[in-house]
Amino acid sequence: MKSRSWFKRLLFTYLPVFYLVVGFLIFLFYMTISQVMERQMVNTSENYAKYVTQQIESSLQNIERLMIGEINNNKDLKRFLYQLDDDEDSNPYIIERRLSTKFNAFMIDFPLISSIYMVRTADQKVLSTSASLSLDSFGDHAFVNQLLAGDIPHEWTGSRPYQLFLTKSDSYPVVSLVMKIPLLSNPSGLLVVNVSTSAIKKMVQDMNTQNVSITTVYDQKGQAIVDVAGDNSDPISSFHSDYTNWEIRNGIKDKFNYGIVTNLYYGWVALGIISILFATVVIIYLARKYTSPIDSMMSGITQYIKSKSGELPDILNDNPRFIDKAVNHLIELANQYSDVNKENALYRRKQFFIELISGEQLMDSAQSEKQFLFFNKLVHGKNFHIGIIEIDKYSDFCNVYSSRDQYLIKYVMSNVVEEIAESRNAYVWAEWLENGRLTMLIQMNGEHELTNTSISEIGNKIRIWIKENLDYSVSIGMGSAVSELTDAAQSFDEAEEALSYKTSVGGNRVIAYWELEDNVHSGMFEQLQLIRDIAESFKHRNAAWKSSFIQLMEVVQSKYFQLQDIVNLLNFMIFHISKEVSELPTPYQEIWNRTMTELNRELKSIDSVDDLREAFIALLGSATEQMEKLRVGRISQELIHEIKEYIEQNFNDPDLSLQLLSDRFNINQSYLSRLFKDEFSENFVDYLTRIRIAHAKQLLKTTDDLIQDISIQVGYLHYFSFNRVFKRVVGVTPGEYRKQSCDART
């Protein structure tokens, strides 16, 4: 069996689908356009019908307002109607002449008006624009008789025939407006205005400037006022007039010229056919282009199978999926080989980097140089730096982000480092050798020279980008420039040493090794006097300890201290404070021991000098406050004890008062009053009264002294005051209390 080529298979698969989809889209497009045009046509027709209605109503309303004005203001009309003779111009013929002239003027001003006439009910006389005659000889007498019978319409009538004389058959269709005279009482006459339907028809036709639509007007009974003969098209829209109670219908002419639309239609059809043909040619071209390699491959497989026809079945025809499986298998093998080779390359690259910065040479220098150049784009013999990027507060970083997020962030950091270095004409080889540290080797590209300034700029750019975009900070230690691979370990050691000063100088910065030489401290013992000042001030709760401690921390930050140096310095300070506090009473030592435990805990978790300074200030400040409260409490206890003894010894002094005690013990009166309240849960006056009454009760029970004498003995100069106070406290008078005591003894 002869199999079709892949080109034909692809062509006969996708071309029918393409034509089917295009045909459906064309059908959908024209259906959508048709619906949109139909909706637009209906909206336009409705708006036009509304416009025609408004124009007709406006014209008829103007006529009605004109007639109302004449009825109310025209004296000739009243003279004719009531046959008045009130001045020299009241000749009936002259009045009729003036009215007839007035009516003709109205017909000129309002072309819609075809005739106007008045009917005088007293003698049934009719006055029109061209004649004055009796009702019996008037051509419209049937309509007038109907009106006189009481059937007067309140709106414009529908279409009806009108003629002036009975003897002539010259009737024509009109619509009429009938108005009573006077308007608001029993009529003495009628005013009838006739508008020719042909005038309305002409008005409507004049509005149809494009001659596209057909407009018809029907009265209240459905009779045509305006129609178009010979056109049977259905109306698209209609509008009802609330003023005339007429209906205006609007449609499109059957013979409307669609030439422009037809031309556009055929133009779009031609363009669509050309587009389809072009797309067909493109599909054939692309199918030929992309199936040619497959056909070539299939041809080779076919030739091989034919040569092995006795050994292999006809797998191409019986199982066409064989090709897909074979290709997938080859791709899978290639991917596996690529992944293994890539993993091996990455491992060898990282291992070589570790050997490079550690100074271990596992091979001779020639092999190292060859492998170095193989793994990187670095230039032999050109200066390079080793730098270390360390994530600040790495423990917090691990607590906030999951292992997966940490891996992604580190991957982003590696890419950012390479991109920033590339933007500065430098090349970077970066490897994560520790969890929180990214080690990098930096060298300038091309003819650019690597300087200490340029390497610091690259480091700062990396640091700032990470801070602004990854919501955490890093510190970067930079080693000195070297040119030989064997010196890479030296640059790495310098970067590590520079990074060890992060605690003193603070995180989120670049620390260059070449900046350390002039800033490293000469020793901690030069700060001994400052530490002694801190300990002495702390012992006496003097606020000067805080300023001295801040000065000590500023020294630490201005000079490059390593972490262990900072810990030793602060332990030395804690030792001196402990030595000074050991001379204080035990409660003070207990406060300091608790504080010292917290200080040691902070030293173990030190991350930066700034954080440590704030923690130490808070803990030492809290300790001084507790000690001061303890001191004030002890002083208050001693003072209140002395005052209590003084009161018990001098309670009989009539002048004993809070003011006297305040002067005696040199203490504020308000403060003394508060001490009494806190210590005895009562104010000074109540306390003194309780002491005096207690002694008075003892004297009343054990002596026969007069009550007046007892009152003086307990500090009351006036018997009446003593009597009143005693009764208030004890509940009985001093005499009653003595009598009760005597009765109890007997």
matplotlib code that plots the C-alpha trace (Angstrom):
import matplotlib.pyplot as plt

x = [0.0, 1.4, 1.2, 0.6, 3.4, 3.2, 2.8, -0.5, -1.7, -1.1, -2.6, -5.8, -6.2, -5.9, -7.3, -10.9, -10.8, -9.5, -12.2, -14.9, -13.8, -13.4, -16.9, -18.4, -16.7, -17.9, -21.5, -21.2, -19.8, -22.6, -25.3, -23.9, -23.7, -27.3, -28.5, -26.6, -28.0, -31.5, -31.3, -29.8, -32.6, -35.3, -33.8, -33.4, -37.0, -38.4, -36.5, -37.7, -41.3, -41.0, -39.5, -42.4, -44.9, -43.3, -43.3, -47.0, -48.0, -46.0, -47.7, -51.2, -50.6, -49.5, -52.7, -54.7, -53.0, -53.6, -57.3, -57.6, -55.9, -58.3, -61.4, -60.2, -58.9, -60.6, -63.4, -64.7, -65.3, -67.4, -69.3, -70.1, -71.1, -73.3, -74.4, -73.1, -73.5, -71.0, -69.1, -69.2, -67.4, -70.0, -71.5, -72.0, -70.7, -67.5, -67.1, -67.5, -65.1, -62.4, -62.9, -62.7, -59.5, -58.1, -58.8, -57.1, -54.1, -54.0, -54.0, -51.0, -49.1, -49.9, -49.9, -51.4, -54.7, -57.0, -60.1, -61.6, -65.2, -67.5, -71.0, -73.4, -75.9, -78.4, -79.4, -77.3, -75.2, -71.8, -68.9, -65.9, -62.8, -64.6, -68.3, -71.1, -74.1, -76.8, -76.2, -78.7, -76.7, -73.3, -71.5, -70.3, -73.7, -73.9, -70.7, -72.0, -75.4, -73.6, -71.6, -74.7, -76.3, -73.7, -71.1, -68.2, -64.8, -62.1, -59.2, -58.4, -60.8, -59.9, -59.9, -63.3, -64.6, -65.1, -66.7, -67.8, -71.0, -73.6, -73.9, -70.3, -68.7, -65.3, -64.8, -61.4, -60.2, -59.4, -58.8, -60.6, -60.2, -63.6, -63.6, -66.6, -67.2, -66.9, -64.5, -65.8, -69.5, -72.5, -71.5, -73.0, -71.0, -68.3, -64.9, -63.8, -60.2, -59.7, -56.2, -55.9, -54.5, -52.5, -50.8, -49.8, -48.7, -46.5, -45.0, -44.1, -42.6, -40.5, -39.0, -38.0, -35.1, -33.3, -36.5, -35.7, -38.5, -42.2, -44.3, -48.0, -50.4, -53.6, -56.4, -58.3, -60.5, -57.6, -58.3, -55.3, -54.5, -51.2, -50.5, -48.3, -50.2, -48.8, -46.4, -47.2, -44.0, -44.6, -43.8, -40.8, -41.9, -44.8, -45.4, -48.6, -49.4, -51.0, -52.0, -53.9, -54.5, -53.1, -50.6, -47.5, -45.9, -42.6, -41.0, -38.4, -39.2, -39.3, -37.3, -34.6, -31.3, -28.8, -26.2, -23.5, -24.1, -24.0, -20.7, -19.3, -20.6, -19.0, -15.7, -15.6, -16.4, -13.6, -11.2, -12.3, -11.7, -8.3, -7.4, -8.6, -6.5, -3.5, -3.9, -4.3, -1.0, 0.7, -0.6, 0.7, 4.1, 4.5, 3.2, 5.8, 8.5, 7.9, 7.0, 10.0, 12.3, 9.7, 9.2, 12.9, 13.2, 10.2, 11.8, 15.0, 13.0, 10.9, 14.0, 15.5, 12.3, 12.1, 15.7, 14.6, 11.2, 11.8, 12.8, 10.5, 6.7, 5.2, 5.2, 4.8, 1.3, 0.2, 1.4, 2.1, 2.6, 6.0, 7.6, 6.3, 7.5, 10.9, 11.4, 10.3, 12.7, 15.6, 14.6, 14.4, 17.9, 19.3, 17.8, 19.1, 22.6, 22.4, 21.2, 23.9, 26.5, 25.2, 25.1, 28.6, 29.8, 28.1, 29.6, 33.1, 32.7, 31.7, 34.3, 37.0, 35.8, 36.1, 39.6, 40.5, 39.4, 40.7, 44.2, 44.0, 45.8, 44.7, 46.4, 49.4, 49.2, 48.9, 45.8, 44.3, 44.7, 43.2, 40.2, 39.9, 39.6, 37.3, 34.7, 34.8, 35.2, 38.0, 41.2, 44.5, 46.9, 44.3, 43.4, 40.3, 38.7, 37.1, 33.9, 31.4, 27.7, 26.2, 22.5, 21.9, 20.0, 20.0, 18.1, 15.2, 15.4, 15.1, 12.1, 10.2, 10.8, 10.2, 13.0, 11.5, 11.3, 14.9, 16.1, 14.2, 15.5, 19.1, 18.7, 17.4, 20.4, 22.9, 21.3, 21.1, 24.8, 25.8, 23.5, 24.8, 28.4, 27.8, 26.2, 29.4, 31.6, 32.6, 32.3, 31.3, 31.6, 29.3, 28.7, 26.6, 29.2, 27.4, 23.7, 23.7, 26.8, 27.3, 31.0, 31.9, 35.0, 34.9, 37.0, 36.6, 35.9, 38.0, 40.3, 38.6, 40.8, 39.5, 40.0, 39.1, 36.5, 34.9, 34.6, 33.0, 30.5, 29.6, 29.1, 27.0, 24.8, 24.2, 23.5, 21.0, 19.1, 18.6, 17.5, 14.9, 13.5, 13.9, 12.8, 16.0, 19.6, 23.0, 26.6, 29.4, 33.1, 35.7, 39.2, 42.1, 42.9, 45.1, 46.2, 47.4, 45.1, 47.3, 46.5, 42.7, 42.7, 44.4, 41.7, 39.0, 40.6, 40.7, 37.0, 36.1, 38.1, 36.4, 33.0, 33.9, 33.7, 30.0, 28.9, 30.7, 30.2, 26.6, 25.0, 23.7, 27.1, 30.2, 33.2, 36.5, 39.6, 41.8, 39.8, 40.6, 44.2, 43.7, 40.5, 41.2, 41.3, 44.5, 42.9, 40.0, 42.0, 42.2, 38.5, 39.0, 38.4, 35.1, 33.9, 34.8, 32.8, 29.8, 30.0, 30.4, 27.4, 25.2, 26.0, 24.7, 21.8, 23.3, 21.9, 25.5, 25.9, 23.8, 25.8, 29.0, 27.7, 26.6, 30.1, 31.6, 29.4, 30.3, 34.0, 33.2, 31.5, 34.1, 36.9, 36.6, 36.0, 35.5, 32.6, 34.7, 36.3, 32.9, 31.7, 34.9, 34.6, 31.0, 31.7, 34.5, 31.9, 29.4, 32.2, 32.9, 29.3, 28.9, 31.9, 30.3, 26.8, 28.3, 28.8, 25.0, 22.4, 21.0, 17.8, 19.9, 22.2, 19.1, 17.9, 21.4, 21.7, 18.4, 19.6, 23.0, 21.3, 19.4, 22.5, 24.4, 21.5, 21.7, 25.5, 24.9, 22.5, 24.4, 23.9, 24.7, 26.1, 22.9, 20.6, 22.9, 23.2, 19.4, 19.0, 21.7, 20.3, 16.8, 17.9, 20.3, 17.7, 15.1, 17.5, 18.3, 14.6, 13.9, 16.8, 15.6, 12.1, 13.6, 15.7, 12.7, 10.6, 13.2, 13.4, 9.6, 9.4, 12.1, 10.4, 6.9, 8.3, 9.9, 6.7, 4.6, 6.8, 6.7, 2.8, 2.6, 4.8, 3.2, -0.4, -1.5, 0.0, -3.0, -0.9, 0.0, -1.0, 0.1, 1.8, 3.8, 5.0, 5.9, 8.0, 9.5, 10.6, 11.3, 8.9, 6.2, 2.7, 1.0, 3.6, 3.2, -0.5, -0.1, 2.3, -0.2, -2.9, -0.7, 0.7, -2.3, -5.2, -6.5, -5.7, -3.6, -6.6, -8.4, -5.1, -4.5, -8.1, -7.9, -4.7, -6.2, -9.6, -7.8, -5.8, -9.0, -10.8, -8.0, -8.0, -11.8, -11.6, -8.6, -8.7, -11.2, -9.9, -12.5, -13.5, -12.4, -8.9, -8.8, -9.7, -6.7, -4.4, -5.2, -4.8, -8.2, -8.4, -12.1, -14.4, -17.1, -14.8, -13.6, -17.2, -18.3, -15.3, -15.6, -19.3, -18.7, -15.9, -17.2, -21.0, -21.5, -20.4, -17.3, -19.6, -21.7, -18.6, -17.2, -20.5, -20.7, -17.2, -17.9, -21.1, -19.1, -16.5, -19.1]
y = [0.0, 3.4, 5.9, 9.6, 12.0, 14.0, 17.1, 15.9, 14.6, 17.9, 19.8, 17.7, 17.9, 21.6, 23.2, 21.9, 23.1, 26.5, 26.9, 25.8, 28.2, 31.1, 30.4, 30.3, 33.6, 35.2, 34.1, 35.3, 38.6, 39.3, 38.2, 40.5, 43.4, 42.7, 42.8, 46.0, 47.7, 46.6, 47.9, 51.2, 51.4, 51.0, 53.6, 56.0, 55.4, 55.9, 59.2, 60.4, 59.5, 61.4, 64.4, 64.4, 64.2, 67.1, 69.3, 68.6, 69.2, 72.4, 73.8, 72.9, 74.2, 77.6, 77.7, 76.9, 79.6, 82.1, 81.4, 81.6, 85.0, 86.2, 85.0, 86.8, 90.1, 90.7, 93.3, 92.8, 89.1, 90.0, 92.7, 90.2, 87.5, 89.6, 92.2, 95.1, 98.8, 100.5, 103.0, 104.6, 101.7, 99.1, 98.7, 94.9, 94.8, 96.6, 94.3, 91.2, 92.7, 93.2, 89.7, 88.2, 90.1, 89.0, 85.3, 85.6, 87.1, 84.1, 81.8, 83.6, 83.4, 79.8, 77.9, 74.8, 76.7, 76.1, 77.9, 79.7, 80.4, 81.6, 80.5, 82.9, 80.7, 83.6, 83.7, 80.8, 83.0, 81.8, 84.1, 82.6, 84.0, 84.5, 84.7, 85.5, 83.2, 81.4, 78.0, 76.3, 77.3, 76.6, 73.6, 72.4, 72.8, 69.1, 69.4, 72.6, 71.1, 68.3, 70.8, 72.8, 69.6, 69.6, 67.2, 69.7, 67.9, 68.9, 68.2, 68.3, 66.2, 63.3, 63.6, 64.8, 66.4, 70.1, 72.4, 76.0, 76.0, 73.4, 74.1, 73.2, 69.8, 71.0, 69.2, 68.2, 66.5, 68.6, 68.3, 70.8, 72.7, 73.8, 76.4, 77.8, 81.5, 82.3, 79.6, 78.9, 79.2, 78.3, 79.0, 82.0, 81.0, 78.7, 79.3, 76.5, 76.3, 73.8, 72.4, 70.6, 67.1, 67.8, 70.7, 68.3, 65.7, 68.4, 69.3, 65.7, 65.3, 68.4, 66.9, 63.8, 65.4, 62.0, 60.5, 57.2, 56.8, 56.5, 58.4, 58.0, 59.7, 58.2, 59.9, 58.7, 56.4, 54.9, 56.9, 58.0, 61.7, 61.3, 58.2, 57.1, 55.4, 52.2, 51.4, 48.3, 48.3, 47.5, 50.3, 49.9, 52.2, 54.3, 57.2, 58.3, 62.0, 62.8, 66.2, 65.2, 61.5, 60.7, 57.9, 58.6, 55.5, 55.3, 52.8, 52.4, 52.6, 49.3, 50.7, 52.4, 52.5, 50.2, 50.8, 52.1, 49.3, 46.8, 48.1, 48.0, 44.5, 43.2, 45.0, 43.3, 39.9, 40.4, 41.3, 38.3, 35.9, 37.3, 37.0, 33.3, 32.6, 34.2, 32.3, 29.0, 29.8, 30.5, 27.3, 25.3, 27.0, 26.4, 22.8, 22.1, 23.9, 22.1, 18.6, 18.4, 17.1, 14.6, 13.3, 13.0, 11.1, 8.9, 8.2, 6.9, 4.8, 3.4, 2.4, 0.8, -1.2, -2.3, -3.6, -5.5, -6.5, -10.1, -9.2, -6.3, -5.9, -3.0, -0.8, 2.5, 1.6, -0.8, 1.4, 5.1, 5.9, 4.1, 7.3, 9.4, 6.9, 6.6, 10.4, 10.8, 8.1, 9.8, 13.2, 11.6, 10.0, 13.3, 15.2, 12.6, 12.9, 16.7, 16.8, 14.4, 16.3, 19.6, 18.3, 17.1, 20.4, 22.4, 20.1, 20.3, 24.1, 24.5, 22.1, 23.9, 27.2, 25.8, 24.5, 27.9, 30.0, 27.5, 27.4, 23.6, 22.7, 19.2, 19.5, 21.2, 24.9, 24.3, 22.1, 24.6, 27.4, 25.3, 24.3, 27.9, 29.3, 26.4, 27.2, 31.0, 34.0, 35.4, 36.7, 35.2, 37.6, 40.3, 41.5, 40.1, 40.4, 37.8, 39.1, 37.6, 38.6, 37.7, 37.9, 40.1, 38.4, 35.1, 33.3, 35.7, 35.2, 31.4, 31.8, 34.1, 32.2, 28.5, 26.4, 26.7, 30.5, 30.7, 28.8, 31.1, 34.3, 33.0, 32.2, 35.7, 37.2, 35.2, 36.5, 40.1, 40.0, 38.8, 41.4, 44.3, 43.3, 43.0, 46.5, 47.8, 46.0, 43.3, 39.5, 37.6, 34.0, 33.5, 30.3, 29.7, 27.9, 28.5, 28.8, 32.6, 33.5, 34.0, 34.0, 35.8, 36.4, 39.7, 40.8, 43.7, 42.9, 44.1, 47.0, 48.3, 48.3, 47.1, 49.7, 49.8, 52.5, 50.5, 47.3, 49.3, 50.8, 47.4, 46.1, 49.1, 48.7, 45.1, 45.9, 48.7, 46.6, 43.8, 46.1, 47.9, 44.8, 41.8, 43.3, 42.3, 43.6, 42.1, 43.0, 42.6, 41.9, 42.7, 41.3, 43.0, 42.6, 39.7, 38.5, 34.9, 32.0, 30.9, 34.2, 33.8, 32.2, 35.3, 37.6, 35.3, 35.4, 39.2, 39.3, 37.0, 39.2, 42.4, 40.8, 39.8, 43.6, 43.7, 43.7, 46.9, 48.9, 47.6, 45.6, 46.7, 48.0, 47.2, 46.5, 46.6, 45.1, 48.0, 50.4, 48.5, 49.4, 52.9, 52.1, 48.9, 49.6, 49.3, 47.5, 47.5, 48.7, 52.2, 52.4, 51.3, 54.8, 55.2, 51.8, 52.7, 55.9, 53.9, 51.5, 54.4, 56.4, 53.3, 52.5, 55.9, 55.8, 58.8, 59.4, 60.1, 56.3, 56.5, 59.2, 57.4, 54.1, 55.8, 57.3, 53.8, 52.4, 55.3, 54.4, 50.8, 51.9, 54.4, 51.8, 48.3, 45.9, 42.2, 40.4, 38.7, 42.0, 43.6, 40.8, 41.0, 44.8, 44.6, 41.7, 43.8, 46.6, 44.1, 42.9, 46.5, 47.2, 44.0, 45.0, 48.4, 47.0, 44.3, 47.2, 47.9, 46.2, 42.8, 44.0, 46.1, 43.2, 41.0, 43.6, 43.7, 39.9, 39.7, 42.4, 40.8, 37.6, 39.5, 41.3, 38.1, 36.7, 39.7, 39.3, 35.7, 36.8, 39.9, 40.8, 44.5, 47.2, 49.4, 46.6, 45.8, 49.4, 49.8, 46.6, 47.5, 51.0, 49.6, 46.9, 49.1, 51.9, 49.5, 48.4, 52.0, 52.7, 49.7, 50.6, 54.2, 53.0, 50.7, 53.6, 55.9, 53.2, 52.6, 56.3, 56.6, 53.7, 55.3, 58.7, 57.5, 55.4, 58.6, 60.6, 57.9, 57.9, 61.7, 61.7, 59.0, 61.0, 64.4, 63.6, 65.8, 68.9, 71.0, 72.6, 69.2, 69.4, 68.3, 71.7, 71.3, 67.8, 69.2, 71.9, 69.5, 66.8, 69.2, 67.4, 68.6, 68.7, 67.1, 64.3, 63.7, 63.5, 60.9, 58.9, 58.7, 57.6, 54.9, 53.6, 53.8, 53.8, 57.0, 60.6, 62.4, 64.0, 60.6, 59.0, 61.7, 61.6, 57.8, 58.1, 60.8, 59.1, 55.8, 57.6, 59.4, 56.1, 54.7, 57.7, 57.6, 54.0, 54.1, 57.6, 59.8, 63.0, 65.5, 65.1, 68.7, 67.8, 64.6, 66.6, 68.9, 65.8, 64.3, 67.6, 69.3, 72.8, 73.0, 70.4, 70.8, 69.9, 66.8, 65.9, 66.1, 64.2, 61.5, 60.9, 60.8, 58.2, 56.0, 56.6, 57.9, 61.0, 60.7, 60.8, 57.9, 55.9, 56.3, 55.3, 52.2, 51.3, 51.6, 49.5, 46.9, 46.7, 46.4]
z = [0.0, -1.0, 1.9, 1.4, 2.2, 5.4, 3.3, 1.8, 5.2, 6.8, 3.9, 3.7, 7.5, 8.1, 4.8, 5.3, 9.0, 7.8, 5.2, 7.6, 10.3, 7.8, 6.4, 9.9, 10.8, 7.6, 8.3, 11.9, 10.7, 8.3, 10.7, 13.3, 10.8, 9.7, 13.3, 14.0, 10.9, 11.6, 15.2, 13.9, 11.3, 13.9, 16.2, 13.3, 12.2, 15.7, 16.1, 12.7, 13.5, 16.8, 14.9, 12.4, 15.2, 17.1, 13.9, 13.2, 16.8, 16.9, 13.8, 14.9, 18.4, 17.0, 15.0, 18.2, 20.2, 17.5, 17.5, 21.2, 21.1, 18.5, 20.5, 23.6, 22.0, 18.6, 19.1, 15.6, 16.3, 19.3, 17.4, 14.7, 17.1, 19.4, 16.6, 18.7, 17.7, 20.0, 17.7, 14.3, 12.7, 13.8, 10.3, 10.0, 6.4, 7.4, 10.4, 8.2, 5.7, 8.4, 9.8, 6.4, 5.7, 9.0, 8.3, 4.9, 6.6, 8.9, 5.9, 4.4, 7.7, 8.2, 4.9, 6.6, 7.0, 4.0, 5.3, 8.4, 9.1, 11.9, 12.8, 14.6, 16.4, 16.9, 13.2, 11.9, 9.7, 8.5, 7.7, 5.9, 4.2, 0.9, 1.6, 4.1, 3.8, 5.7, 7.2, 4.9, 1.8, 3.4, 2.0, 5.4, 7.1, 8.0, 10.1, 11.7, 12.5, 14.2, 16.2, 17.2, 18.4, 21.1, 19.6, 19.8, 19.7, 22.2, 19.8, 16.1, 14.1, 11.8, 8.1, 6.7, 3.4, 3.2, 0.6, 0.8, -1.5, -1.9, -5.5, -6.3, -5.9, -4.9, -1.6, -0.4, 2.8, 5.8, 9.6, 11.7, 14.9, 16.5, 19.2, 21.1, 21.5, 24.3, 25.4, 28.9, 28.7, 26.5, 23.0, 21.1, 18.1, 16.7, 15.1, 12.7, 11.3, 8.5, 7.6, 4.3, 4.5, 1.4, 3.2, 6.0, 3.4, 1.7, 5.1, 5.8, 2.4, 2.8, 6.0, 4.1, 2.3, 1.5, 0.0, 1.8, 4.3, 3.9, 6.5, 7.0, 9.4, 10.7, 12.6, 15.7, 13.6, 11.7, 8.5, 6.5, 6.8, 5.0, 2.9, -0.1, -2.9, -4.4, -1.6, 0.5, 2.6, 6.3, 8.8, 11.0, 13.8, 14.9, 17.3, 19.0, 19.4, 22.8, 21.5, 18.3, 19.2, 15.7, 14.9, 12.8, 11.1, 9.4, 7.1, 4.3, 0.6, -1.3, -4.1, -2.1, -4.0, -2.3, -4.9, -2.5, 0.0, -2.8, -4.1, -0.6, -0.2, -3.4, -2.5, 0.9, -0.7, -3.2, -0.5, 1.6, -1.3, -2.0, 1.8, 1.8, -1.3, 0.2, 3.5, 1.4, -0.3, 3.0, 4.5, 1.6, 1.7, 5.5, 5.3, 2.6, 4.6, 7.9, 6.6, 4.2, 6.9, 8.1, 4.6, 4.1, 7.4, 6.5, 3.1, 4.8, 7.3, 4.4, 2.4, 5.5, 6.2, 2.6, 2.8, 6.0, 4.7, 5.6, 9.2, 10.0, 9.7, 7.8, 10.9, 9.0, 7.8, 10.6, 13.5, 12.6, 16.3, 16.0, 14.7, 17.6, 20.2, 18.5, 18.4, 22.0, 23.1, 21.3, 22.9, 26.4, 26.0, 24.8, 27.7, 30.2, 28.8, 28.8, 32.4, 33.6, 31.8, 33.2, 36.7, 36.4, 35.0, 37.8, 40.4, 38.9, 38.6, 42.3, 43.5, 41.6, 43.1, 46.6, 45.9, 44.5, 47.5, 50.0, 48.5, 47.9, 44.6, 43.6, 40.2, 38.8, 37.9, 34.2, 34.7, 37.1, 34.6, 31.9, 34.0, 35.3, 31.7, 30.7, 33.5, 33.2, 30.9, 33.1, 31.6, 32.8, 34.5, 35.1, 38.6, 40.3, 43.7, 46.0, 47.8, 50.2, 50.3, 53.7, 54.5, 57.6, 60.4, 58.6, 61.4, 61.0, 57.2, 57.7, 60.0, 57.6, 54.3, 53.6, 52.1, 48.6, 49.0, 50.3, 47.2, 44.9, 46.6, 46.5, 42.8, 42.2, 44.2, 42.0, 38.8, 40.1, 41.1, 37.5, 35.8, 37.9, 37.4, 33.6, 33.6, 35.1, 32.5, 34.9, 35.0, 38.2, 39.1, 42.1, 44.2, 47.4, 49.5, 52.9, 53.7, 54.2, 52.2, 48.4, 47.5, 44.3, 42.1, 40.2, 37.2, 34.7, 31.1, 28.1, 28.5, 31.7, 34.8, 38.2, 40.9, 44.6, 43.8, 41.0, 43.1, 45.9, 43.5, 42.2, 45.8, 46.8, 43.7, 44.6, 48.3, 47.4, 44.8, 47.3, 50.0, 47.8, 46.0, 48.3, 51.6, 53.5, 53.7, 53.0, 54.1, 51.6, 52.6, 49.8, 49.7, 48.0, 44.3, 43.2, 39.7, 40.3, 41.0, 43.9, 45.6, 45.5, 48.9, 50.3, 48.9, 50.3, 53.8, 53.6, 52.6, 55.5, 57.9, 56.6, 57.1, 60.7, 61.5, 60.5, 64.1, 65.0, 61.9, 61.3, 58.5, 55.1, 53.9, 51.9, 54.1, 52.1, 53.6, 52.4, 54.5, 57.7, 58.2, 59.5, 61.5, 63.4, 67.2, 69.2, 72.2, 74.6, 77.6, 76.3, 77.1, 80.7, 82.2, 80.3, 81.5, 85.1, 84.7, 83.5, 86.5, 89.0, 87.5, 87.4, 91.1, 92.1, 89.6, 87.9, 84.4, 83.2, 82.7, 79.6, 77.8, 78.8, 77.4, 74.1, 73.9, 74.3, 71.5, 69.2, 69.8, 68.9, 65.6, 64.7, 65.0, 63.4, 66.3, 65.6, 67.2, 69.9, 70.8, 71.3, 73.5, 75.6, 76.0, 77.2, 79.5, 81.0, 81.5, 83.1, 85.5, 86.7, 87.2, 89.2, 91.4, 92.2, 92.9, 95.3, 97.8, 97.8, 99.9, 98.9, 97.2, 94.8, 94.0, 93.2, 90.7, 89.1, 88.9, 87.0, 84.7, 84.2, 83.0, 80.3, 79.2, 78.8, 76.7, 74.4, 74.0, 72.8, 70.1, 69.0, 65.3, 65.1, 67.4, 66.8, 68.1, 71.0, 72.1, 72.2, 74.1, 76.7, 77.2, 77.8, 80.3, 82.2, 82.3, 83.7, 86.4, 87.5, 87.7, 89.9, 92.2, 92.5, 93.4, 96.0, 97.4, 97.6, 99.2, 101.9, 102.6, 102.9, 105.3, 107.6, 107.4, 108.2, 111.2, 112.7, 112.1, 113.8, 116.8, 117.0, 116.9, 119.6, 121.8, 121.1, 120.4, 123.4, 121.7, 120.7, 117.9, 116.3, 112.7, 109.2, 108.7, 111.9, 110.9, 107.4, 108.9, 111.6, 109.1, 106.2, 103.8, 101.5, 103.1, 100.2, 100.0, 103.8, 103.4, 100.6, 102.7, 105.6, 103.2, 101.7, 105.0, 107.3, 104.8, 106.4, 106.4, 109.1, 110.9, 111.3, 112.4, 115.1, 116.3, 116.7, 118.8, 121.0, 121.6, 122.4, 125.2, 126.4, 126.7, 128.8, 131.1, 131.5, 132.6, 134.8, 136.5, 138.2, 136.5, 135.3, 131.7, 131.0, 132.3, 130.2, 127.1, 127.7, 128.4, 125.0, 123.1, 123.1, 124.6, 124.5, 126.2, 123.6, 120.8, 122.7, 123.6, 119.9, 118.5, 121.2, 120.5, 116.8, 117.1, 120.1, 119.7, 123.2, 125.2, 127.5, 130.6, 129.3, 128.4, 131.9, 133.5, 131.2, 132.2, 135.9, 135.6, 133.8, 136.6, 139.3]

ax = plt.figure().add_subplot(projection="3d")
ax.plot(x, y, z, "-o")
ax.set_aspect("equal")
plt.show()
